[in-house]
Amino acid sequence: MLILPLPAGYLVGMAVWLLAMLAMLVGLVRLRRAGRRRRWLARLVPVGLSLWMLLACVTALELGFAAFFAESDALNVTNVARRWHAIHVAPQIDELGLRSRHDPASTLLPGRERIAFVGDSFTFGHGVPRMADRFSDRVEAALEAGQPGRFAVDNFGVPGHDVTAVAAQVEALFAHGYRPRLVVYVWQVNDLEQLDPRTWASVGGFTRARSEHWLVRDTWFVNWLYYRVLLGSRAVSTYFDDLRAAYEGPAFARGAAILDGLQQTCSAHGAELRLVVFPFLHGLGPDYAFRAAHERLVAHARARGLRALDLAPVLAPHRDEGLVVNGRDSHPNERAHALAATAITAQLLDDLLAPAAGR
C-alpha cells in the first residue's frame, strides 16, 4: 500500500527504467550463451551480471523508499521528509501558515488571557506528528487543569526563525491588534546563526551543495542517500564550532540588543516577555559544548529583569532516554517536549497557577 500516490512522471520513468533493466538481463543471458563459443564474451558476462545485480539492488531500494518510506529529517530537505511533513503536519497548518489551535485574530471569551509562544522549529514542533504532544499544547493543558477557562496558548513557531525574525513577528502581531498577557520566546541555540558571518557561511556551504540534478531531485532513495552524505560532509562540519564562537563575539551583542528591543516592544503593549533557552539535544551532559553560551544568555536576560529558564539542566539527566525524533532529525521528540512542558509550567509560569485576584 502506497503512503501517498507517486507522481505520474516518476511512475513513467520507473517503468521505462524497469524495461531497460529487463532488456539488459535478456541481453546478458544471450551473451552468456554466445560466450560458450567466444571466450572474450564469456569474460564480459560476470562483469555485466555484477553491474546488473548492483543496479537491481539500488532499484529495489528506490522502489521501497518511493512506495513505503516517510521519515522526518532535521532540515526537511529529503523527499521522504517532505512526504512525512505532507502527511502529518501540512493538514494542521492554517491560512496564516501557523500550526496553532487558536486563531490569533479571534476574540476570546471574557476573562481568558493569551500566552504566545514564539520561536523556531523547536517551538513549531518539527518532527512531532500531533500538536497535542508539543510543549506549548502541554503547557496549555496544564494551565487549563489548574485554572480552567483562564488562559489560551498560541503557538507562533516558524521553522528557520532566528532572533531577528522573532522580533519582527512579535512587532507585526502587536501592529495587528494581538494583545497577549505573556510572550514566551523559546530561544534555540542557533538563533544567532544569521548574525554571525562565519556561522552563516557554514550554513551556506550546505545550501550551495544542494542539487537540482534530476537523479537527486526526482528520486527517493538516491535523494535520501545524497543528503545523508552531504550532512556529514565538510560543507557543514565547522557549523557548531563557528556558532559556539559567535556567542563570544559581536553576534551575541547584536542578538542581545534585539532581545532587549523585543522586551521593550512587549512592555509598550502591556505584555511581559519571558525566555526559555532550548539546548541542542546531541552532546548534552557534563561536556555540553554550549554550556557557556546558555549561561551568558540567561545571565543577560535576568540582568534585565526577564524571567528565564534554561532547559539544558532539565533535559541533560534524561539524555539516555532518547530525546530526539530519530537519527536523522535532532529536533526534540514527544518525550523531550513533555519534559520541557513540565519545567516551563513549574519553573517559568508557576505564578499563573496562583488563584487570580477577585476569583
C-alpha positions as CSV (number, residue, x, y, z in Angstrom):
1,M,0.0,0.0,0.0
2,L,1.4,3.4,-1.0
3,I,1.8,6.1,1.6
4,L,1.0,8.7,-1.0
5,P,0.3,8.5,-4.7
6,L,3.5,8.8,-6.7
7,P,3.9,11.5,-9.4
8,A,2.9,10.3,-12.9
9,G,6.3,11.4,-14.3
10,Y,8.1,9.2,-11.7
11,L,5.9,6.2,-12.5
12,V,6.6,6.6,-16.2
13,G,10.3,7.0,-15.7
14,M,10.4,4.0,-13.4
15,A,8.5,1.9,-15.9
16,V,11.0,2.8,-18.6
17,W,13.9,2.0,-16.3
18,L,12.5,-1.4,-15.4
19,L,12.0,-2.3,-19.0
20,A,15.6,-1.2,-19.6
21,M,16.7,-3.5,-16.7
22,L,14.8,-6.4,-18.2
23,A,16.3,-5.8,-21.6
24,M,19.8,-5.7,-20.0
25,L,19.2,-9.0,-18.3
26,V,17.9,-10.6,-21.5
27,G,21.0,-9.3,-23.3
28,L,23.3,-10.7,-20.7
29,V,21.6,-14.1,-20.9
30,R,22.2,-14.1,-24.7
31,L,25.8,-13.0,-24.3
32,R,26.3,-15.9,-21.9
33,R,25.0,-18.4,-24.5
34,A,27.2,-16.8,-27.2
35,G,30.2,-16.8,-24.8
36,R,30.3,-20.6,-25.0
37,R,31.8,-20.2,-28.4
38,R,33.7,-16.9,-27.8
39,R,35.9,-16.6,-24.7
40,W,36.1,-12.9,-24.7
41,L,32.3,-12.7,-24.4
42,A,32.4,-15.1,-21.5
43,R,34.7,-12.8,-19.6
44,L,32.2,-9.9,-20.0
45,V,29.1,-11.7,-18.7
46,P,30.2,-11.9,-15.0
47,V,31.0,-8.2,-15.0
48,G,27.7,-7.3,-16.6
49,L,25.8,-9.5,-14.2
50,S,27.5,-7.9,-11.2
51,L,26.6,-4.5,-12.5
52,W,23.0,-5.6,-13.2
53,M,22.7,-7.0,-9.6
54,L,24.0,-3.7,-8.2
55,L,21.5,-1.7,-10.2
56,A,18.8,-4.2,-9.2
57,C,19.5,-3.7,-5.5
58,V,19.5,0.1,-5.9
59,T,16.3,-0.1,-7.9
60,A,14.7,-2.2,-5.2
61,L,15.7,0.3,-2.5
62,E,14.5,3.2,-4.7
63,L,11.1,1.5,-5.1
64,G,10.9,0.7,-1.4
65,F,11.6,4.3,-0.4
66,A,9.2,5.6,-3.1
67,A,6.3,3.4,-2.1
68,F,6.5,2.9,1.6
69,F,9.0,5.2,3.4
70,A,8.3,8.6,5.1
71,E,10.6,10.0,7.8
72,S,11.3,13.4,9.2
73,D,14.8,14.9,8.9
74,A,16.4,17.9,10.6
75,L,16.2,20.3,7.6
76,N,13.2,18.8,5.8
77,V,15.3,18.5,2.6
78,T,14.8,14.9,1.5
79,N,11.8,13.8,-0.4
80,V,10.9,11.2,2.3
81,A,10.9,14.1,4.8
82,R,8.7,16.3,2.7
83,R,6.3,13.3,2.4
84,W,6.3,12.9,6.1
85,H,5.5,16.6,6.5
86,A,2.8,16.4,3.9
87,I,1.1,13.5,5.8
88,H,1.4,14.7,9.4
89,V,1.9,18.4,9.5
90,A,0.6,20.1,6.4
91,P,-3.1,19.4,7.3
92,Q,-2.6,21.2,10.6
93,I,-1.3,24.5,9.0
94,D,-3.9,27.3,9.0
95,E,-4.4,30.0,6.4
96,L,-1.9,32.2,8.3
97,G,0.8,29.5,8.0
98,L,0.7,28.7,11.7
99,R,0.4,25.4,13.4
100,S,-1.8,26.6,16.3
101,R,-5.0,25.5,17.9
102,H,-6.4,29.0,18.1
103,D,-6.9,31.8,15.6
104,P,-4.9,34.7,16.9
105,A,-7.3,37.2,15.4
106,S,-10.4,35.7,17.2
107,T,-11.9,37.3,20.3
108,L,-11.7,35.1,23.3
109,L,-14.4,34.7,25.9
110,P,-14.3,37.3,28.7
111,G,-11.7,36.7,31.3
112,R,-9.5,34.5,29.2
113,E,-5.9,35.7,28.6
114,R,-3.5,34.8,25.8
115,I,0.0,33.4,26.2
116,A,2.1,33.5,23.0
117,F,5.0,31.1,22.4
118,V,7.4,32.3,19.7
119,G,10.5,30.7,18.3
120,D,11.7,28.4,15.5
121,S,11.2,24.8,14.5
122,F,11.6,23.6,18.1
123,T,8.5,25.6,19.1
124,F,6.7,24.7,15.8
125,G,7.1,21.0,16.8
126,H,9.2,19.8,13.8
127,G,9.1,16.0,13.7
128,V,6.2,15.7,16.2
129,P,3.0,14.5,14.4
130,R,0.4,15.5,17.0
131,M,0.1,19.1,18.1
132,A,-1.1,17.9,21.5
133,D,2.4,16.4,22.1
134,R,4.2,19.8,21.8
135,F,5.3,21.6,24.9
136,S,3.1,24.6,24.1
137,D,0.0,22.5,23.9
138,R,1.0,20.6,27.0
139,V,1.5,23.8,28.9
140,E,-2.0,24.9,27.9
141,A,-3.4,21.7,29.1
142,A,-1.6,22.1,32.5
143,L,-2.8,25.7,32.8
144,E,-6.4,24.7,31.9
145,A,-6.3,22.0,34.6
146,G,-5.0,24.4,37.2
147,Q,-7.0,27.5,36.1
148,P,-10.0,26.3,34.0
149,G,-11.1,28.8,31.4
150,R,-8.4,31.4,32.2
151,F,-5.7,31.0,29.6
152,A,-5.3,30.3,25.9
153,V,-1.9,29.4,24.5
154,D,-1.0,30.4,20.9
155,N,1.9,28.8,19.1
156,F,3.7,31.1,16.6
157,G,6.7,28.9,16.0
158,V,8.1,29.2,12.5
159,P,10.9,26.8,11.2
160,G,14.0,28.8,10.4
161,H,13.1,31.9,12.6
162,D,16.1,33.5,14.4
163,V,16.1,36.3,16.9
164,T,15.6,38.9,14.2
165,A,12.7,37.2,12.6
166,V,11.0,36.6,16.0
167,A,11.3,40.2,17.0
168,A,9.8,41.3,13.7
169,Q,7.0,38.7,14.0
170,V,6.0,40.0,17.5
171,E,6.0,43.6,16.3
172,A,3.7,42.6,13.5
173,L,1.4,40.8,15.8
174,F,1.1,43.8,18.0
175,A,0.5,46.1,15.0
176,H,-2.4,43.9,14.0
177,G,-4.0,44.2,17.5
178,Y,-2.9,41.0,19.1
179,R,-2.7,41.5,22.9
180,P,-1.3,38.7,24.9
181,R,-0.5,38.8,28.6
182,L,2.8,36.9,28.1
183,V,5.2,36.4,25.2
184,V,7.4,33.3,25.8
185,Y,10.4,33.4,23.5
186,V,11.8,29.9,23.1
187,W,15.4,30.6,22.1
188,Q,17.1,27.8,20.4
189,V,20.9,28.0,20.4
190,N,21.2,28.5,16.7
191,D,19.1,31.7,16.8
192,L,22.3,33.7,16.4
193,E,23.5,31.9,13.2
194,Q,22.4,34.6,10.8
195,L,24.0,37.3,12.8
196,D,27.5,35.7,12.6
197,P,29.1,35.7,9.1
198,R,31.2,32.6,9.7
199,T,28.3,30.6,11.0
200,W,26.1,31.7,8.2
201,A,28.8,30.8,5.7
202,S,28.8,27.3,7.2
203,V,25.0,27.1,6.5
204,G,25.7,28.4,3.0
205,G,28.1,25.6,2.4
206,F,25.2,23.2,2.7
207,T,22.9,25.3,0.6
208,R,25.4,25.6,-2.2
209,A,25.9,21.8,-2.2
210,R,22.2,21.1,-2.7
211,S,21.5,19.5,-6.0
212,E,18.8,20.1,-8.7
213,H,20.1,17.3,-10.8
214,W,17.1,15.0,-11.7
215,L,18.8,12.0,-10.3
216,V,18.7,13.6,-6.8
217,R,15.7,15.9,-7.2
218,D,13.3,13.3,-8.6
219,T,14.2,10.2,-6.7
220,W,13.6,8.9,-3.2
221,F,16.4,6.6,-2.1
222,V,19.1,8.3,-4.1
223,N,17.8,11.7,-2.9
224,W,17.9,10.4,0.8
225,L,21.4,9.0,0.4
226,Y,22.8,12.1,-1.2
227,Y,21.7,14.4,1.6
228,R,22.7,11.9,4.3
229,V,26.3,12.0,2.9
230,L,26.1,15.8,2.4
231,L,25.1,16.5,6.0
232,G,28.2,14.6,7.2
233,S,30.5,16.4,4.8
234,R,33.0,19.2,5.3
235,A,30.4,21.6,3.9
236,V,28.7,21.8,7.4
237,S,31.4,20.3,9.6
238,T,32.5,23.7,11.0
239,Y,29.0,24.9,11.8
240,F,28.9,24.1,15.5
241,D,32.4,25.4,16.2
242,D,31.5,28.7,14.4
243,L,28.3,29.0,16.3
244,R,29.9,28.4,19.7
245,A,32.4,31.2,18.9
246,A,29.6,33.5,17.9
247,Y,28.4,33.6,21.5
248,E,31.8,35.1,22.4
249,G,31.8,37.9,19.7
250,P,29.8,40.7,18.3
251,A,27.0,38.4,17.1
252,F,25.9,37.8,20.7
253,A,25.9,41.6,21.4
254,R,23.7,42.1,18.4
255,G,21.4,39.3,19.4
256,A,21.2,40.5,22.9
257,A,20.3,44.0,21.7
258,I,17.5,42.6,19.6
259,L,16.2,40.7,22.6
260,D,16.3,43.9,24.7
261,G,14.3,45.6,22.0
262,L,11.8,42.8,22.0
263,Q,11.4,43.2,25.7
264,Q,10.7,46.9,25.3
265,T,8.2,46.2,22.5
266,C,6.3,43.8,24.7
267,S,6.3,46.1,27.6
268,A,5.0,49.0,25.5
269,H,2.0,46.9,24.5
270,G,1.2,45.7,28.0
271,A,2.8,42.2,27.7
272,E,5.6,40.6,29.6
273,L,8.4,38.8,27.8
274,R,9.8,35.6,29.3
275,L,12.7,33.4,27.9
276,V,13.2,29.7,27.5
277,V,16.6,28.5,26.3
278,F,16.4,25.2,24.5
279,P,19.6,23.3,24.0
280,F,21.0,21.2,21.2
281,L,20.0,17.7,22.3
282,H,23.1,16.0,21.0
283,G,26.0,16.2,23.3
284,L,24.0,17.0,26.4
285,G,25.9,16.2,29.6
286,P,29.0,17.3,31.5
287,D,30.8,18.2,28.3
288,Y,28.0,20.0,26.6
289,A,29.7,22.4,24.2
290,F,27.2,25.3,24.5
291,R,27.0,25.5,28.3
292,A,28.8,28.8,28.4
293,A,26.5,30.2,25.7
294,H,23.4,29.2,27.7
295,E,24.9,30.8,30.9
296,R,25.8,34.0,29.1
297,L,22.3,34.4,27.5
298,V,20.4,33.6,30.7
299,A,22.6,36.0,32.7
300,H,21.9,38.8,30.2
301,A,18.2,38.2,30.4
302,R,18.0,38.1,34.1
303,A,20.1,41.2,34.5
304,R,17.3,43.0,32.5
305,G,14.5,41.6,34.7
306,L,13.4,38.8,32.4
307,R,12.3,35.5,33.9
308,A,14.4,32.9,32.1
309,L,14.6,29.1,32.1
310,D,17.5,27.1,30.8
311,L,16.3,23.7,29.7
312,A,19.7,22.1,29.4
313,P,19.9,21.1,33.1
314,V,16.3,19.8,32.9
315,L,16.9,17.6,29.8
316,A,20.5,16.5,30.5
317,P,19.6,13.9,33.1
318,H,17.3,12.2,30.6
319,R,19.7,12.2,27.6
320,D,19.9,8.4,27.6
321,E,16.2,8.1,27.2
322,G,16.2,9.2,23.6
323,L,15.1,12.8,23.3
324,V,15.4,13.3,19.5
325,V,12.9,12.5,16.7
326,N,15.2,10.0,15.0
327,G,18.8,9.5,14.0
328,R,18.4,12.0,11.1
329,D,16.3,14.5,12.9
330,S,17.8,16.1,16.1
331,H,14.6,18.0,17.0
332,P,13.0,17.2,20.3
333,N,10.6,14.3,20.3
334,E,7.5,13.8,22.4
335,R,9.5,12.8,25.5
336,A,11.6,16.0,25.3
337,H,8.5,18.1,24.7
338,A,6.9,16.6,27.8
339,L,9.9,17.3,30.0
340,A,10.1,20.8,28.6
341,A,6.4,21.5,29.2
342,T,6.7,20.3,32.9
343,A,9.6,22.6,33.5
344,I,8.1,25.6,31.8
345,T,4.9,25.2,33.7
346,A,6.5,24.6,37.1
347,Q,9.5,27.0,36.8
348,L,8.6,29.7,34.4
349,L,4.8,30.0,34.6
350,D,4.2,28.9,38.1
351,D,2.8,32.3,39.1
352,L,-0.1,31.8,36.6
353,L,-1.3,28.8,38.5
354,A,-1.9,31.0,41.6
355,P,-5.6,31.9,42.1
356,A,-6.5,35.1,40.1
357,A,-7.3,38.1,42.1
358,G,-11.0,38.5,42.7
359,R,-11.8,34.9,41.7
